[in-house]
Amino acid sequence: MAKVTLVFALLLVALGVAGYYYTGAIHPTALIPTWFGLALGVCGFLAISPSEGRRKLFMHINAAIGVIGFLGAIVTAIQGYGSARTQGIEPDYIALWDKLIMAAILLVYVNLCVQSFLKARRARQE
């Protein structure tokens, strides 16, 4: 699962960089997915270890990062959309899609983490 984490980290970094440049490279908040990707990448790299305890620790940290990132992305997407609509203006669709894509990537990642944790627990009990 640690190597899968590195793939998701790269996806988030690419999403952040693309979002930054597609918004005109003037909004540094568009790089937020990049920071989540870097955090996942560092912990994913540290999870590649023969030590089961170390691997479990860093994968649980990654799952927590994924949940926090998902919740943050989905809440800010909803808030941004709702705020724009109440003001009677069109929302920034690039930023909205960037947040929704980040939320989707992290939702899939967290789901894979939970499935992996359950599989590992079942294997230990047998």
C-alpha positions as CSV (number, residue, x, y, z in Angstrom):
1,M,0.0,0.0,0.0
2,A,3.0,2.3,0.5
3,K,3.8,2.3,-3.2
4,V,0.1,3.0,-4.0
5,T,0.4,6.0,-1.7
6,L,3.3,7.3,-3.8
7,V,1.1,7.2,-6.9
8,F,-1.7,9.1,-5.2
9,A,0.9,11.6,-3.9
10,L,2.0,12.2,-7.5
11,L,-1.6,12.7,-8.6
12,L,-2.1,15.3,-6.0
13,V,1.1,17.1,-6.8
14,A,0.2,17.2,-10.5
15,L,-3.3,18.4,-9.6
16,G,-2.0,21.2,-7.5
17,V,0.5,22.4,-10.1
18,A,-2.0,22.2,-12.9
19,G,-4.6,24.1,-10.8
20,Y,-2.1,26.8,-10.0
21,Y,-1.2,27.4,-13.6
22,Y,-4.8,27.1,-14.9
23,T,-5.8,29.8,-12.4
24,G,-3.2,32.2,-13.8
25,A,-0.4,31.4,-11.3
26,I,-1.6,34.1,-9.0
27,H,-3.5,32.1,-6.4
28,P,-1.1,30.2,-4.2
29,T,-4.0,28.4,-2.5
30,A,-4.3,26.4,-5.7
31,L,-1.2,24.6,-4.6
32,I,-2.9,23.1,-1.5
33,P,-3.3,19.7,-3.3
34,T,0.5,19.7,-3.9
35,W,1.2,20.1,-0.1
36,F,-1.1,17.2,0.7
37,G,0.6,15.2,-2.1
38,L,4.0,16.0,-0.6
39,A,2.9,15.0,2.9
40,L,1.5,11.7,1.5
41,G,4.7,11.1,-0.5
42,V,7.0,11.6,2.5
43,C,5.0,9.4,4.8
44,G,4.5,6.9,1.9
45,F,8.2,6.7,1.4
46,L,8.8,6.3,5.1
47,A,6.2,3.5,5.1
48,I,8.4,1.4,2.7
49,S,10.1,-0.4,5.5
50,P,10.7,-4.0,6.6
51,S,9.5,-3.0,10.1
52,E,5.8,-3.8,10.4
53,G,5.4,-1.2,13.2
54,R,6.9,1.6,11.2
55,R,4.9,0.7,8.2
56,K,1.6,0.6,10.2
57,L,2.4,3.9,11.8
58,F,3.1,5.8,8.6
59,M,0.2,4.2,6.7
60,H,-2.2,5.3,9.5
61,I,-0.7,8.8,9.4
62,N,-1.4,8.8,5.6
63,A,-4.9,7.6,6.1
64,A,-5.5,10.5,8.6
65,I,-3.9,13.0,6.1
66,G,-6.3,11.6,3.4
67,V,-9.4,12.0,5.6
68,I,-8.4,15.6,6.6
69,G,-7.6,16.5,3.0
70,F,-10.9,15.0,1.8
71,L,-13.0,16.8,4.4
72,G,-11.2,20.1,3.8
73,A,-11.6,19.9,0.0
74,I,-15.2,19.0,0.0
75,V,-16.2,21.6,2.7
76,T,-14.3,24.4,0.9
77,A,-15.8,23.4,-2.5
78,I,-19.3,23.5,-1.0
79,Q,-18.7,26.8,0.8
80,G,-17.1,28.4,-2.3
81,Y,-20.0,27.4,-4.5
82,G,-22.6,28.4,-2.0
83,S,-20.9,31.8,-1.3
84,A,-20.7,32.6,-5.0
85,R,-24.4,31.7,-5.6
86,T,-25.6,33.7,-2.7
87,Q,-23.7,36.7,-4.0
88,G,-25.3,36.2,-7.4
89,I,-22.0,35.6,-9.2
90,E,-20.7,32.6,-11.1
91,P,-18.3,30.4,-9.0
92,D,-14.7,30.0,-10.1
93,Y,-15.2,26.6,-11.9
94,I,-11.5,25.9,-12.2
95,A,-11.1,26.2,-8.4
96,L,-14.3,24.3,-7.8
97,W,-13.2,21.4,-10.0
98,D,-9.8,21.4,-8.5
99,K,-11.3,20.9,-5.0
100,L,-13.7,18.3,-6.2
101,I,-11.0,16.3,-8.0
102,M,-8.8,16.5,-4.9
103,A,-11.7,15.2,-2.8
104,A,-12.4,12.4,-5.2
105,I,-8.7,11.3,-5.3
106,L,-8.5,11.3,-1.5
107,L,-11.8,9.5,-1.1
108,V,-10.5,6.7,-3.3
109,Y,-7.2,6.7,-1.4
110,V,-8.8,6.5,2.0
111,N,-11.2,3.7,0.8
112,L,-8.1,1.8,-0.4
113,C,-6.4,2.3,3.0
114,V,-9.4,1.1,4.9
115,Q,-9.7,-2.0,2.7
116,S,-6.0,-2.7,3.2
117,F,-6.2,-2.3,7.0
118,L,-9.2,-4.6,7.1
119,K,-7.4,-7.2,5.0
120,A,-4.3,-7.0,7.2
121,R,-6.4,-7.4,10.3
122,R,-8.1,-10.5,8.9
123,A,-4.8,-12.0,7.9
124,R,-3.4,-11.5,11.4
125,Q,-6.5,-13.2,13.0
126,E,-6.2,-16.3,10.8
